[in-house]
């Protein structure tokens, strides 16, 4: 199966050439359950799990008995750090939790290929030769995207083959627009985006990263 895509020029308007894509990367069957597993695993591994509270043993103070056991007319108390006291410890204190989940590399690669293929079928992937931003100005990038019929509400992910400082600085203040290097591409960003703009030159890196030798 020959998979073709149009490559736009740096203005994101005119078609510069036709590009033949690797069908093993952009023409895979969509596996919804695997994509869900890959996305959930990635989100779980992004959680810090640092929530923590102190038990009565961890709260400072409370070593001495507040008053004697009998004769005061008050309820007996052994420490001012009891959970029923103000500034006391927590009864069932939360402890740091590890949310990390494991997913096989092969499953992860198949999941990413499944996402890329489905986005290609939905015309949500656009290939460009390059995006020339002469200086780091938000106005330049805003005009460029507006001229390409991309509204401010559209969630756009720009994937480059290497870090372009001017492009990154020109985009970071635009709402719902992100620039990532191909090495930092993740499933959540892909699924969340309305459209992905990819540099043509990063295709060999994608094939190297998400294909293996047994796939022709």
Secondary structure as GFF3:
##gff-version 3
##sequence-region A 1 216
A	DSSP	beta_strand	3	8	.	.	.	ID=ss1
A	DSSP	beta_strand	15	21	.	.	.	ID=ss2
A	DSSP	alpha_helix	23	26	.	.	.	ID=ss3
A	DSSP	alpha_helix	32	46	.	.	.	ID=ss4
A	DSSP	alpha_helix	105	121	.	.	.	ID=ss5
A	DSSP	beta_strand	125	128	.	.	.	ID=ss6
A	DSSP	alpha_helix	138	147	.	.	.	ID=ss7
A	DSSP	beta_strand	156	160	.	.	.	ID=ss8
A	DSSP	alpha_helix	165	171	.	.	.	ID=ss9
A	DSSP	beta_strand	177	181	.	.	.	ID=ss10
A	DSSP	three_ten_helix	182	184	.	.	.	ID=ss11
A	DSSP	alpha_helix	187	192	.	.	.	ID=ss12
A	DSSP	beta_strand	195	199	.	.	.	ID=ss13
A	DSSP	three_ten_helix	200	202	.	.	.	ID=ss14
A	DSSP	alpha_helix	203	210	.	.	.	ID=ss15
###
